[in-house]
Amino acid sequence: MRPMTEKKLGSFRDKKLPPKHIAIIMDGNGRWAKSKHLPRSSGHQRGVQSVRKIVKHCAQLGVNTLTLFAFSSENLNRSSEEVSLLFKLFLTVLKNETKKLKDNNIKLKIIGDLSVFTPEIQELASVAEKQLANNNGLNLVIAANYGGQWDIAESAKKIAIKSVNGEIDPEKIDTSLFNEHSSLAQFPRVDLLIRTSGELRISNFLLWEIAYSELYFCSTLWPDFDEHELDAAIESFHLRERRFGERNGAS
């Protein structure tokens, strides 16, 4: 199906504001390739095309932050051939997409343990973030070699070091302080988490940050996920009653 026209897009904006922060577990590249009798690399490459579409659409809708689960820490357990492919694809995307992001006023943040990547990838990631630092449009966050448990442990480590150094009173440690030390500290809380491909699990993604997020699961494989699919997820989000742990008056 086709994405919204400019007229419909304007009507959509007027009707309801989009979620401030959308996070997506981009799943199904391998199955998409297998269903078409193509190598897994074709699925990952086609998945990059979906990323372009969704980034552009989120920017058009006025979404503040889009976080994409590009490469989990568990992905390192895959075959060395596929891990090498994912590394090379990440490198290629960094090289080819930075200028496009800059031209579209998109700011980039990469989270995760980048120490496993080659020095070339680490340098490109750093350069890309710096080149896009002054943009003030959509915040695009790429989670690469990221795991929610790793993120929580890193936050705890930062707080522990400050506590030992006398910078933090242990009695003052609370959820707000913990939030300040997480990978997504500078961004709005995650409103909507989307997972593609029909899997019904979180897979160690943003465990701390999605405490009160709305969850949306769809059977569409990531390479087929387009603007229409995102619109459907946002429409579903608007039908939810968000309570943040509170009651709505009923017992």
Secondary structure by P-SEA (a helix, b strand, c coil): cccccaaaaaaaaaacccccbbbbccccaaaaaaaacccaaaaaaaaaaaaaaaaaaaaaacccbbbbcccccccccccaaaaaaaaaaaaaaaaccaaaaaaabbbbbbbcccccccaaaaaaaaaaaaaacccccbbbbbbccccaaaaaaaaaaaaaaaaaacccccccccaaaaaaaccccccccccbbbbccccccccccccccccbbbbbbbccccccccaaaaaaaaaaaaacccccccccccc
